[in-house]
């Protein structure tokens, strides 16, 4: 860790009386799971949502508008990161986590009950936009708060593993969303899907949020934050955003950079059900099955790699995965489009998911250790939100755009290659400039 960051760091005090590690992890992960479940559901049902809320004679335009709304909602994430992240660094991680989950619940409710364009006209897409903005604002503070909450409850020797559960929960959210997508598209007629079927998973999400709020109300603030707050002067505690922009811009740049390939690959996986229909002419249910398998890989492989990273180091593992993406992304999509079968789609998506699991297992802990405790949540949240907004939220739309201007569906791989190159540069900077291992 750099001298800039390490001078603020304090030793882990996990093990003191208070919230157990398992309860802290559970309270953190349920909100993150819900966030990625909602994101996955929206992305997976983009074809249907486009028809319901953005009707057009051109199906590609309708789809692009649906994914455009998906991407635009990410632009408010940095605002949520500054507001909720700053709140977490001033008032505590627990309070911020409760607020972010409440906002996520409200956004999910709005999507679940929103009347269609045919019913209320332009108010329907406007309402969907507002709901996605609420969810984006909420998600802006969720990642940093929940990651810091878990790591600051964990003993030092387990911090990379515990932080890897953050991303494993994203895989689990993808699994649940994919199960809904697969069974709904398999068992409902297209008319029923468009009429009410796509709403079912959003109502399921509404049932998860109250459980998360209850769990978060029953945990204690992290000992590390409590100790810091007790020993810091009020000026430092109350100005995490100004501190971040005054002296830690390099830390934010590096943290954003290491995230790029992870978030780009995440949202391209979520785009696969649509890619299967639009470019490979396969069934949407096959696309959902592919994302389900990828979600299972992310859920179960990520913690295993996290355990390994606690022993062998993070940078080496992440660099290896990023290089593999650069080498194999183009051949993957070239072969897939030359052999557009259910089996080839399942294989390629699973391989992308496996490489991603290896890369992002150590990522959350790396981003956390880049920042000092006084600005940890704000720094992580803002870096994460900028990275996800710019390189993730628009990944499906960018993929569609690249395919249209190049005339080849293989163009999706170009984005993976470019994202990998940027992340490799950031990883080298983290290792050389910041001395983060």
DRENDO-1510 file (C-alpha; in Angstrom, 1 decimal, always signed):
<recs>
REC; n; res; u; v; w
REC; 1; UNK; +0.0; +0.0; +0.0 .
REC; 2; UNK; +1.2; +3.5; -0.7 .
REC; 3; UNK; +2.5; +5.8; +2.1 .
REC; 4; UNK; -0.4; +8.0; +1.2 .
REC; 5; UNK; -2.9; +5.3; +2.0 .
REC; 6; UNK; -1.1; +3.4; +4.7 .
REC; 7; UNK; -0.7; +6.4; +7.0 .
REC; 8; UNK; -4.4; +6.3; +7.6 .
REC; 9; UNK; -4.8; +2.5; +7.9 .
REC; 10; UNK; -5.3; +0.8; +11.2 .
REC; 11; UNK; -4.9; -2.8; +12.2 .
REC; 12; UNK; -7.9; -5.0; +11.9 .
REC; 13; UNK; -9.7; -5.3; +15.2 .
REC; 14; UNK; -12.1; -8.1; +14.2 .
REC; 15; UNK; -12.6; -10.5; +16.9 .
REC; 16; UNK; -13.7; -7.8; +19.4 .
REC; 17; UNK; -17.1; -8.3; +20.9 .
REC; 18; UNK; -19.9; -7.3; +18.6 .
REC; 19; UNK; -21.3; -8.5; +15.3 .
REC; 20; UNK; -19.9; -11.9; +14.2 .
REC; 21; UNK; -18.2; -12.1; +10.8 .
REC; 22; UNK; -20.9; -14.3; +9.4 .
REC; 23; UNK; -23.7; -11.9; +10.3 .
REC; 24; UNK; -21.7; -8.9; +8.9 .
REC; 25; UNK; -21.1; -10.8; +5.7 .
REC; 26; UNK; -24.8; -11.9; +5.4 .
REC; 27; UNK; -26.1; -8.3; +6.1 .
REC; 28; UNK; -23.8; -6.9; +3.5 .
REC; 29; UNK; -24.3; -9.5; +0.7 .
REC; 30; UNK; -28.1; -9.6; +0.7 .
REC; 31; UNK; -28.3; -6.0; -0.6 .
REC; 32; UNK; -25.6; -6.6; -3.2 .
REC; 33; UNK; -27.3; -9.7; -4.4 .
REC; 34; UNK; -30.6; -7.8; -4.8 .
REC; 35; UNK; -28.8; -5.0; -6.7 .
REC; 36; UNK; -27.3; -7.4; -9.2 .
REC; 37; UNK; -30.5; -9.5; -9.4 .
REC; 38; UNK; -32.4; -6.3; -10.4 .
REC; 39; UNK; -29.7; -5.3; -12.9 .
REC; 40; UNK; -29.6; -8.8; -14.4 .
REC; 41; UNK; -33.4; -9.0; -14.7 .
REC; 42; UNK; -33.6; -5.7; -16.5 .
REC; 43; UNK; -30.8; -6.6; -18.9 .
REC; 44; UNK; -32.2; -10.1; -19.6 .
REC; 45; UNK; -35.7; -8.9; -20.3 .
REC; 46; UNK; -34.5; -5.9; -22.4 .
REC; 47; UNK; -36.2; -7.2; -25.5 .
REC; 48; UNK; -39.6; -7.5; -23.7 .
REC; 49; UNK; -39.1; -4.2; -21.7 .
REC; 50; UNK; -38.3; -2.4; -25.0 .
REC; 51; UNK; -41.6; -3.6; -26.5 .
REC; 52; UNK; -43.6; -2.7; -23.4 .
REC; 53; UNK; -42.1; +0.8; -22.6 .
REC; 54; UNK; -40.3; +1.8; -25.8 .
REC; 55; UNK; -42.4; +0.6; -28.7 .
REC; 56; UNK; -41.1; +1.2; -32.2 .
REC; 57; UNK; -41.5; -0.2; -35.7 .
REC; 58; UNK; -37.8; -0.8; -35.7 .
REC; 59; UNK; -37.0; -3.6; -33.1 .
REC; 60; UNK; -33.3; -2.6; -33.0 .
REC; 61; UNK; -34.3; +0.9; -32.1 .
REC; 62; UNK; -36.7; -0.3; -29.4 .
REC; 63; UNK; -33.9; -2.5; -28.0 .
REC; 64; UNK; -31.3; +0.3; -28.1 .
REC; 65; UNK; -33.7; +2.6; -26.2 .
REC; 66; UNK; -34.2; +0.0; -23.5 .
REC; 67; UNK; -30.5; -0.6; -23.1 .
REC; 68; UNK; -29.9; +3.2; -23.4 .
REC; 69; UNK; -32.1; +3.7; -20.4 .
REC; 70; UNK; -30.2; +0.8; -18.7 .
REC; 71; UNK; -26.9; +2.7; -19.4 .
REC; 72; UNK; -28.1; +6.2; -18.6 .
REC; 73; UNK; -29.2; +5.2; -15.2 .
REC; 74; UNK; -25.5; +4.4; -14.4 .
REC; 75; UNK; -24.6; +8.0; -14.9 .
REC; 76; UNK; -26.1; +8.9; -11.6 .
REC; 77; UNK; -24.1; +6.3; -9.8 .
REC; 78; UNK; -21.1; +8.6; -9.2 .
REC; 79; UNK; -23.6; +11.0; -7.5 .
REC; 80; UNK; -24.9; +8.2; -5.3 .
REC; 81; UNK; -21.3; +7.2; -4.6 .
REC; 82; UNK; -20.4; +10.7; -3.3 .
REC; 83; UNK; -23.6; +11.1; -1.3 .
REC; 84; UNK; -23.9; +7.7; +0.2 .
REC; 85; UNK; -20.2; +7.0; +0.2 .
REC; 86; UNK; -19.5; +10.3; +2.0 .
REC; 87; UNK; -22.3; +9.5; +4.4 .
REC; 88; UNK; -20.7; +6.1; +5.2 .
REC; 89; UNK; -17.3; +7.7; +5.8 .
REC; 90; UNK; -18.8; +10.3; +8.1 .
REC; 91; UNK; -21.7; +8.6; +9.9 .
REC; 92; UNK; -20.9; +4.9; +9.5 .
REC; 93; UNK; -21.1; +2.0; +7.1 .
REC; 94; UNK; -24.3; +0.6; +8.7 .
REC; 95; UNK; -26.4; +3.8; +8.2 .
REC; 96; UNK; -25.3; +4.1; +4.6 .
REC; 97; UNK; -26.2; +0.4; +3.9 .
REC; 98; UNK; -29.7; +0.8; +5.3 .
REC; 99; UNK; -30.3; +3.9; +3.2 .
REC; 100; UNK; -29.0; +2.4; -0.1 .
REC; 101; UNK; -31.2; -0.7; +0.3 .
REC; 102; UNK; -34.3; +1.4; +1.0 .
REC; 103; UNK; -33.8; +3.3; -2.2 .
REC; 104; UNK; -33.2; +0.1; -4.1 .
REC; 105; UNK; -36.5; -1.2; -2.8 .
REC; 106; UNK; -38.4; +1.9; -4.0 .
REC; 107; UNK; -36.9; +1.7; -7.5 .
REC; 108; UNK; -37.7; -2.0; -7.8 .
REC; 109; UNK; -41.3; -1.4; -6.7 .
REC; 110; UNK; -41.7; +1.3; -9.3 .
REC; 111; UNK; -40.6; -1.0; -12.2 .
REC; 112; UNK; -42.7; -3.9; -10.9 .
REC; 113; UNK; -46.0; -1.9; -11.0 .
REC; 114; UNK; -45.3; +0.6; -13.8 .
REC; 115; UNK; -48.1; +0.6; -16.5 .
REC; 116; UNK; -47.1; +0.1; -20.1 .
REC; 117; UNK; -46.7; +2.7; -22.8 .
REC; 118; UNK; -50.0; +1.6; -24.3 .
REC; 119; UNK; -51.7; +2.4; -21.0 .
REC; 120; UNK; -50.2; +5.8; -20.0 .
REC; 121; UNK; -48.1; +6.9; -22.9 .
REC; 122; UNK; -44.8; +8.7; -22.4 .
REC; 123; UNK; -45.2; +8.6; -18.6 .
REC; 124; UNK; -44.3; +4.9; -18.8 .
REC; 125; UNK; -40.8; +5.3; -20.1 .
REC; 126; UNK; -40.3; +8.4; -18.0 .
REC; 127; UNK; -41.3; +6.3; -14.9 .
REC; 128; UNK; -38.9; +3.5; -15.8 .
REC; 129; UNK; -36.1; +6.1; -16.2 .
REC; 130; UNK; -36.9; +7.5; -12.8 .
REC; 131; UNK; -36.9; +4.0; -11.2 .
REC; 132; UNK; -33.6; +3.1; -12.8 .
REC; 133; UNK; -32.1; +6.4; -11.6 .
REC; 134; UNK; -33.2; +5.6; -8.1 .
REC; 135; UNK; -31.6; +2.2; -8.4 .
REC; 136; UNK; -28.5; +3.7; -9.9 .
REC; 137; UNK; -28.1; +6.2; -7.1 .
REC; 138; UNK; -28.6; +3.5; -4.5 .
REC; 139; UNK; -26.1; +1.1; -6.2 .
REC; 140; UNK; -23.6; +4.0; -6.2 .
REC; 141; UNK; -23.1; +3.7; -2.5 .
REC; 142; UNK; -23.8; +0.0; -2.0 .
REC; 143; UNK; -20.6; -1.5; -3.3 .
REC; 144; UNK; -18.2; +0.6; -1.2 .
REC; 145; UNK; -20.2; +0.5; +2.0 .
REC; 146; UNK; -20.8; -3.3; +1.9 .
REC; 147; UNK; -17.2; -4.1; +0.9 .
REC; 148; UNK; -15.8; -1.9; +3.7 .
REC; 149; UNK; -18.3; -3.3; +6.2 .
REC; 150; UNK; -17.2; -6.9; +5.5 .
REC; 151; UNK; -13.5; -6.2; +5.4 .
REC; 152; UNK; -13.4; -4.1; +8.5 .
REC; 153; UNK; -15.1; -7.0; +10.4 .
REC; 154; UNK; -12.7; -9.6; +9.0 .
REC; 155; UNK; -9.3; -10.6; +10.4 .
REC; 156; UNK; -6.4; -9.6; +8.2 .
REC; 157; UNK; -5.5; -13.1; +7.0 .
REC; 158; UNK; -9.0; -13.6; +5.5 .
REC; 159; UNK; -9.7; -10.1; +4.0 .
REC; 160; UNK; -9.2; -11.0; +0.4 .
REC; 161; UNK; -11.4; -14.1; +0.7 .
REC; 162; UNK; -14.1; -12.2; +2.6 .
REC; 163; UNK; -14.0; -9.4; +0.0 .
REC; 164; UNK; -14.3; -11.9; -2.8 .
REC; 165; UNK; -17.7; -12.9; -1.4 .
REC; 166; UNK; -18.8; -9.4; -2.5 .
REC; 167; UNK; -18.4; -10.5; -6.2 .
REC; 168; UNK; -19.6; -14.0; -5.5 .
REC; 169; UNK; -22.9; -12.4; -4.4 .
REC; 170; UNK; -23.1; -10.7; -7.8 .
REC; 171; UNK; -22.8; -14.2; -9.4 .
REC; 172; UNK; -25.6; -15.4; -7.1 .
REC; 173; UNK; -27.8; -12.5; -8.1 .
REC; 174; UNK; -27.2; -13.5; -11.8 .
REC; 175; UNK; -28.1; -17.1; -11.0 .
REC; 176; UNK; -31.4; -16.2; -9.5 .
REC; 177; UNK; -32.2; -13.8; -12.4 .
REC; 178; UNK; -31.2; -16.4; -15.0 .
REC; 179; UNK; -33.4; -19.1; -13.4 .
REC; 180; UNK; -36.4; -16.7; -13.6 .
REC; 181; UNK; -35.5; -15.9; -17.2 .
REC; 182; UNK; -35.0; -19.5; -18.2 .
REC; 183; UNK; -38.2; -20.9; -16.7 .
REC; 184; UNK; -40.4; -17.9; -17.7 .
REC; 185; UNK; -39.3; -18.0; -21.3 .
REC; 186; UNK; -39.7; -21.8; -21.4 .
REC; 187; UNK; -43.2; -21.9; -19.9 .
REC; 188; UNK; -44.9; -18.7; -20.9 .
REC; 189; UNK; -46.1; -17.7; -24.4 .
REC; 190; UNK; -44.5; -14.5; -25.8 .
REC; 191; UNK; -47.8; -12.6; -25.3 .
REC; 192; UNK; -48.0; -13.6; -21.6 .
REC; 193; UNK; -44.3; -12.7; -21.1 .
REC; 194; UNK; -44.9; -9.2; -22.6 .
REC; 195; UNK; -48.2; -8.8; -20.6 .
REC; 196; UNK; -47.1; -9.8; -17.1 .
REC; 197; UNK; -44.4; -12.5; -17.1 .
REC; 198; UNK; -41.4; -10.1; -17.1 .
REC; 199; UNK; -42.8; -8.4; -13.9 .
REC; 200; UNK; -42.6; -11.7; -11.8 .
REC; 201; UNK; -38.9; -11.4; -10.9 .
REC; 202; UNK; -39.2; -7.8; -9.9 .
REC; 203; UNK; -41.9; -8.7; -7.4 .
REC; 204; UNK; -39.6; -11.5; -6.1 .
REC; 205; UNK; -36.9; -8.8; -5.6 .
REC; 206; UNK; -39.4; -6.9; -3.5 .
REC; 207; UNK; -39.6; -9.9; -1.1 .
REC; 208; UNK; -35.9; -9.9; -0.6 .
REC; 209; UNK; -35.4; -6.3; +0.4 .
REC; 210; UNK; -37.3; -6.3; +3.7 .
REC; 211; UNK; -35.2; -9.3; +4.9 .
REC; 212; UNK; -32.0; -7.3; +4.0 .
REC; 213; UNK; -33.3; -4.3; +6.0 .
REC; 214; UNK; -34.0; -6.4; +9.0 .
REC; 215; UNK; -30.5; -8.0; +8.9 .
REC; 216; UNK; -28.8; -4.7; +8.5 .
REC; 217; UNK; -30.7; -3.3; +11.5 .
REC; 218; UNK; -29.3; -6.1; +13.7 .
REC; 219; UNK; -25.6; -5.7; +13.1 .
REC; 220; UNK; -23.1; -3.4; +14.7 .
REC; 221; UNK; -20.9; -0.7; +13.1 .
REC; 222; UNK; -17.4; -2.0; +12.2 .
REC; 223; UNK; -14.9; -1.8; +15.1 .
REC; 224; UNK; -12.3; -0.3; +12.7 .
REC; 225; UNK; -14.6; +2.6; +11.7 .
REC; 226; UNK; -15.8; +3.1; +15.3 .
REC; 227; UNK; -12.2; +3.3; +16.5 .
REC; 228; UNK; -11.2; +5.7; +13.7 .
REC; 229; UNK; -14.2; +8.0; +14.4 .
REC; 230; UNK; -13.4; +8.1; +18.1 .
REC; 231; UNK; -9.8; +9.1; +17.5 .
REC; 232; UNK; -10.2; +11.5; +14.5 .
REC; 233; UNK; -10.9; +15.2; +14.6 .
REC; 234; UNK; -14.3; +16.3; +13.3 .
REC; 235; UNK; -12.9; +18.1; +10.3 .
REC; 236; UNK; -11.3; +15.0; +8.9 .
REC; 237; UNK; -14.3; +12.8; +9.5 .
REC; 238; UNK; -16.7; +15.3; +7.9 .
REC; 239; UNK; -14.8; +16.0; +4.7 .
REC; 240; UNK; -14.0; +12.7; +2.9 .
REC; 241; UNK; -15.0; +14.0; -0.5 .
REC; 242; UNK; -12.8; +17.1; -0.4 .
REC; 243; UNK; -9.9; +14.9; +1.0 .
REC; 244; UNK; -10.4; +12.5; -1.9 .
REC; 245; UNK; -10.3; +15.1; -4.6 .
REC; 246; UNK; -7.5; +17.2; -3.0 .
REC; 247; UNK; -4.9; +14.5; -2.5 .
REC; 248; UNK; -6.1; +11.1; -3.8 .
REC; 249; UNK; -7.0; +11.5; -7.5 .
REC; 250; UNK; -4.3; +9.0; -8.5 .
REC; 251; UNK; -5.8; +6.4; -6.2 .
REC; 252; UNK; -9.2; +6.9; -7.8 .
REC; 253; UNK; -7.7; +6.6; -11.3 .
REC; 254; UNK; -6.0; +3.4; -10.5 .
REC; 255; UNK; -9.0; +1.9; -8.7 .
REC; 256; UNK; -11.2; +2.8; -11.6 .
REC; 257; UNK; -8.7; +1.3; -14.1 .
REC; 258; UNK; -8.4; -2.1; -12.4 .
REC; 259; UNK; -12.2; -2.4; -12.5 .
REC; 260; UNK; -12.6; -1.9; -16.2 .
REC; 261; UNK; -12.3; -5.4; -17.6 .
REC; 262; UNK; -14.3; -6.9; -14.8 .
REC; 263; UNK; -17.3; -4.6; -15.3 .
REC; 264; UNK; -17.1; -4.8; -19.1 .
REC; 265; UNK; -17.2; -8.6; -19.0 .
REC; 266; UNK; -20.0; -8.6; -16.4 .
REC; 267; UNK; -22.3; -6.6; -18.6 .
REC; 268; UNK; -21.4; -8.4; -21.8 .
REC; 269; UNK; -22.5; -11.7; -20.0 .
REC; 270; UNK; -25.8; -10.0; -19.1 .
REC; 271; UNK; -26.1; -9.0; -22.8 .
REC; 272; UNK; -25.8; -12.6; -23.9 .
REC; 273; UNK; -29.6; -13.6; -23.9 .
REC; 274; UNK; -30.2; -10.6; -26.3 .
REC; 275; UNK; -27.0; -11.5; -28.3 .
REC; 276; UNK; -28.3; -15.1; -28.7 .
REC; 277; UNK; -31.6; -13.9; -30.2 .
REC; 278; UNK; -30.4; -10.9; -32.3 .
REC; 279; UNK; -27.1; -12.2; -33.7 .
REC; 280; UNK; -27.0; -16.0; -33.3 .
REC; 281; UNK; -30.7; -16.6; -34.0 .
REC; 282; UNK; -30.9; -19.0; -31.0 .
REC; 283; UNK; -33.7; -19.1; -28.4 .
REC; 284; UNK; -33.7; -16.6; -25.6 .
REC; 285; UNK; -34.0; -19.5; -23.1 .
REC; 286; UNK; -30.6; -20.8; -24.3 .
REC; 287; UNK; -29.1; -17.4; -23.5 .
REC; 288; UNK; -30.6; -17.5; -20.1 .
REC; 289; UNK; -29.2; -21.0; -19.5 .
REC; 290; UNK; -25.7; -19.7; -20.5 .
REC; 291; UNK; -25.9; -16.8; -18.1 .
REC; 292; UNK; -27.1; -19.2; -15.4 .
REC; 293; UNK; -24.1; -21.4; -15.8 .
REC; 294; UNK; -21.8; -18.3; -15.8 .
REC; 295; UNK; -23.5; -17.1; -12.6 .
REC; 296; UNK; -22.8; -20.5; -11.0 .
REC; 297; UNK; -19.2; -20.3; -12.0 .
REC; 298; UNK; -18.9; -16.7; -10.6 .
REC; 299; UNK; -20.7; -17.8; -7.4 .
REC; 300; UNK; -18.5; -20.8; -6.6 .
REC; 301; UNK; -15.2; -20.2; -8.3 .
REC; 302; UNK; -14.7; -16.6; -7.0 .
REC; 303; UNK; -14.3; -17.6; -3.3 .
REC; 304; UNK; -11.9; -20.3; -4.2 .
REC; 305; UNK; -9.7; -17.9; -6.1 .
REC; 306; UNK; -10.1; -15.5; -3.1 .
REC; 307; UNK; -8.6; -18.1; -0.8 .
REC; 308; UNK; -5.7; -18.6; -3.2 .
REC; 309; UNK; -5.1; -14.8; -3.5 .
REC; 310; UNK; -4.7; -14.6; +0.3 .
REC; 311; UNK; -1.7; -16.8; -0.1 .
REC; 312; UNK; -0.1; -16.0; -3.5 .
REC; 313; UNK; -1.0; -12.3; -4.0 .
REC; 314; UNK; -3.6; -10.4; -6.1 .
REC; 315; UNK; -1.8; -8.7; -8.9 .
REC; 316; UNK; -0.2; -11.8; -10.4 .
REC; 317; UNK; -3.6; -13.5; -10.6 .
REC; 318; UNK; -5.4; -10.5; -12.0 .
REC; 319; UNK; -2.8; -9.8; -14.6 .
REC; 320; UNK; -2.9; -13.4; -15.8 .
REC; 321; UNK; -6.6; -13.3; -16.3 .
REC; 322; UNK; -6.5; -10.0; -18.2 .
REC; 323; UNK; -3.9; -11.3; -20.6 .
REC; 324; UNK; -6.0; -14.3; -21.3 .
REC; 325; UNK; -8.9; -12.1; -22.2 .
REC; 326; UNK; -6.8; -10.2; -24.7 .
REC; 327; UNK; -5.5; -13.4; -26.3 .
REC; 328; UNK; -8.8; -15.3; -26.4 .
REC; 329; UNK; -11.7; -12.7; -26.7 .
REC; 330; UNK; -11.6; -12.5; -30.5 .
REC; 331; UNK; -11.1; -16.2; -31.2 .
REC; 332; UNK; -14.0; -16.9; -28.8 .
REC; 333; UNK; -16.5; -14.7; -30.7 .
REC; 334; UNK; -15.2; -15.7; -34.1 .
REC; 335; UNK; -15.7; -19.4; -33.3 .
REC; 336; UNK; -19.1; -18.8; -31.7 .
REC; 337; UNK; -20.4; -16.9; -34.7 .
REC; 338; UNK; -19.0; -19.6; -37.1 .
REC; 339; UNK; -20.7; -22.3; -34.9 .
REC; 340; UNK; -23.9; -20.7; -33.6 .
REC; 341; UNK; -25.3; -23.6; -31.6 .
REC; 342; UNK; -26.7; -23.9; -28.1 .
REC; 343; UNK; -23.6; -25.9; -27.1 .
REC; 344; UNK; -21.1; -23.3; -28.4 .
REC; 345; UNK; -22.9; -20.4; -26.7 .
REC; 346; UNK; -22.9; -22.3; -23.4 .
REC; 347; UNK; -19.2; -23.1; -23.7 .
REC; 348; UNK; -18.1; -19.5; -24.6 .
REC; 349; UNK; -20.2; -17.8; -22.0 .
REC; 350; UNK; -18.9; -20.2; -19.3 .
REC; 351; UNK; -15.3; -19.6; -20.4 .
REC; 352; UNK; -15.8; -15.9; -20.2 .
REC; 353; UNK; -17.3; -16.3; -16.8 .
REC; 354; UNK; -14.4; -18.5; -15.6 .
REC; 355; UNK; -11.8; -15.9; -16.7 .
REC; 356; UNK; -13.8; -13.2; -15.0 .
REC; 357; UNK; -14.1; -15.1; -11.8 .
REC; 358; UNK; -10.3; -15.4; -11.6 .
REC; 359; UNK; -9.9; -11.7; -12.3 .
REC; 360; UNK; -12.4; -10.2; -10.0 .
REC; 361; UNK; -12.1; -12.5; -7.0 .
REC; 362; UNK; -9.2; -10.3; -5.5 .
REC; 363; UNK; -10.6; -7.0; -7.0 .
REC; 364; UNK; -12.8; -5.8; -4.1 .
REC; 365; UNK; -10.0; -6.2; -1.6 .
REC; 366; UNK; -7.5; -4.5; -3.9 .
REC; 367; UNK; -9.8; -1.5; -4.4 .
REC; 368; UNK; -10.4; -1.3; -0.6 .
REC; 369; UNK; -6.7; -1.4; +0.2 .
REC; 370; UNK; -5.9; +1.4; -2.3 .
REC; 371; UNK; -7.8; +3.9; -0.1 .
REC; 372; UNK; -7.2; +5.0; +3.5 .
REC; 373; UNK; -10.0; +4.3; +6.0 .
REC; 374; UNK; -11.1; +8.0; +6.2 .
REC; 375; UNK; -12.0; +8.0; +2.5 .
REC; 376; UNK; -12.3; +4.2; +1.9 .
REC; 377; UNK; -16.0; +4.0; +1.1 .
REC; 378; UNK; -16.2; +7.3; -0.8 .
REC; 379; UNK; -13.1; +6.3; -2.8 .
REC; 380; UNK; -14.2; +2.8; -3.6 .
REC; 381; UNK; -17.8; +3.8; -4.3 .
REC; 382; UNK; -16.9; +6.7; -6.6 .
REC; 383; UNK; -14.2; +4.7; -8.5 .
REC; 384; UNK; -16.6; +1.7; -8.8 .
REC; 385; UNK; -19.5; +3.9; -10.0 .
REC; 386; UNK; -17.4; +5.7; -12.6 .
REC; 387; UNK; -16.0; +2.4; -13.9 .
REC; 388; UNK; -19.3; +0.7; -14.0 .
REC; 389; UNK; -21.1; +3.7; -15.5 .
REC; 390; UNK; -18.6; +4.3; -18.3 .
REC; 391; UNK; -17.4; +0.8; -19.1 .
REC; 392; UNK; -20.2; -1.4; -17.8 .
REC; 393; UNK; -23.6; +0.1; -18.0 .
REC; 394; UNK; -23.1; +1.1; -21.7 .
REC; 395; UNK; -21.4; -2.2; -22.6 .
REC; 396; UNK; -24.5; -3.7; -24.3 .
REC; 397; UNK; -25.2; -0.5; -26.1 .
REC; 398; UNK; -21.6; -0.2; -27.2 .
REC; 399; UNK; -21.6; -3.8; -28.4 .
REC; 400; UNK; -24.8; -3.2; -30.4 .
REC; 401; UNK; -23.2; +0.0; -31.9 .
REC; 402; UNK; -19.9; -1.8; -32.8 .
REC; 403; UNK; -21.8; -4.6; -34.5 .
REC; 404; UNK; -23.9; -2.1; -36.5 .
REC; 405; UNK; -20.9; +0.0; -37.7 .
REC; 406; UNK; -18.6; -3.0; -38.5 .
REC; 407; UNK; -21.3; -5.3; -39.8 .
REC; 408; UNK; -19.9; -8.2; -37.9 .
REC; 409; UNK; -21.2; -9.7; -34.5 .
REC; 410; UNK; -17.6; -10.6; -33.7 .
REC; 411; UNK; -17.0; -6.8; -32.9 .
REC; 412; UNK; -18.2; -7.5; -29.4 .
REC; 413; UNK; -14.8; -9.0; -28.7 .
REC; 414; UNK; -13.1; -5.7; -29.6 .
REC; 415; UNK; -14.5; -4.1; -26.5 .
REC; 416; UNK; -13.2; -6.9; -24.2 .
REC; 417; UNK; -9.7; -6.6; -25.7 .
REC; 418; UNK; -9.6; -2.8; -25.2 .
REC; 419; UNK; -11.0; -3.0; -21.6 .
REC; 420; UNK; -8.3; -5.7; -20.8 .
REC; 421; UNK; -5.5; -3.5; -22.0 .
REC; 422; UNK; -6.7; -0.5; -19.8 .
REC; 423; UNK; -7.0; -2.7; -16.7 .
REC; 424; UNK; -3.5; -4.2; -17.3 .
REC; 425; UNK; -2.0; -0.6; -17.3 .
REC; 426; UNK; -3.9; +0.1; -14.0 .
REC; 427; UNK; -2.7; -3.1; -12.4 .
REC; 428; UNK; +0.9; -2.3; -13.2 .
REC; 429; UNK; +0.4; +1.2; -11.7 .
REC; 430; UNK; -1.1; -0.3; -8.6 .
REC; 431; UNK; +2.0; -2.6; -8.2 .
REC; 432; UNK; +4.7; -0.1; -9.1 .
REC; 433; UNK; +3.4; +3.3; -8.0 .
REC; 434; UNK; +1.2; +2.4; -5.1 .
REC; 435; UNK; +3.1; -0.7; -3.9 .
REC; 436; UNK; -0.2; -2.6; -3.6 .
REC; 437; UNK; +0.4; -6.3; -3.8 .
</recs>
